[in-house]
């Protein structure tokens, strides 16, 4: 059988089955795409990365609560507000712990939100002019820092990454089929 005769025979067989072959090919292509996309979805992470938080846990020393809160109101809060205004931090929070687990446990958490880890690069160079603006001089800044040691101590300081959970694959497929 010659090559051209084979082509005619294949074309004739295709015309006899016609749409069935095209339907089968389309279905095969659809199933293949589904499995490829499903494999990619399985490889993705379960969450999206968000902002970065620096959290400092502080233990206020007995009898120094009034001094601690005065320093926070007069010196720290204006500094943090200026940092926020200039875009050095996105936000900050002051959290009070209601319970104590052991002596020397922290009772105040100070948290500062940054856009990402890159925002921490050169942080000292960004905050130095701000603290000088708020406190006036380098000497006044140093004295305030020394007094803070009298008011409380740092129990822990750590970084956290905020995250948002992604929807599960079953929910994503369900949403896709509803479209």
Secondary structure, DSSP 8 states (H G I E B T S, - for coil): --HHHHHHHHHHHHHHHTHHHHHHHHHHHHHHHHHHHHHHHHHS-SEEEEEEEEEEEEEE-TT-HHHHHHHIIIIIHHHHHHHHHTTS-SEEEEEE-S--SSTT---EEEEEEESSGGGGTTHHHHHHHHHHHHHSSHHHHHHHHHHHHHHEEEEEEEEEEEEEE---HHHHHHHHHH-
